[in-house]
Amino acid sequence: MPQCDPSRVTEAIAVDEMRHMNWLADLIVKKGGKPSMEHKELDFGGDDLRGQLQMQVMIESEAVERYKRHIEMVGDADKEVVGVLRHILEEERRHRKEFRMRLEKF
């Protein structure tokens, strides 16, 4: 069913995000740190699909900018960390594109 497409995409992207969290937690532990699970208050963008998709585009855009800053901060100091961050950055860009494409259908 076409109306289920945004839900299916959101679910697939959520799986990607959990994978990202696992990769980052592994890196933190490998580097001698201790991962934490802090997060801000959740906002799903309201009850309508348009608002939810707009919120997802904004969240993915913020993630893209955050990963770009982190890559710049790490620089040449750790190629492994930068490699993982670049991979996640590309997936975040793809996520943003997926949500934008669905938003354009409105």
Beta strands, then each sheet from edge to edge (+ up, - down):
end
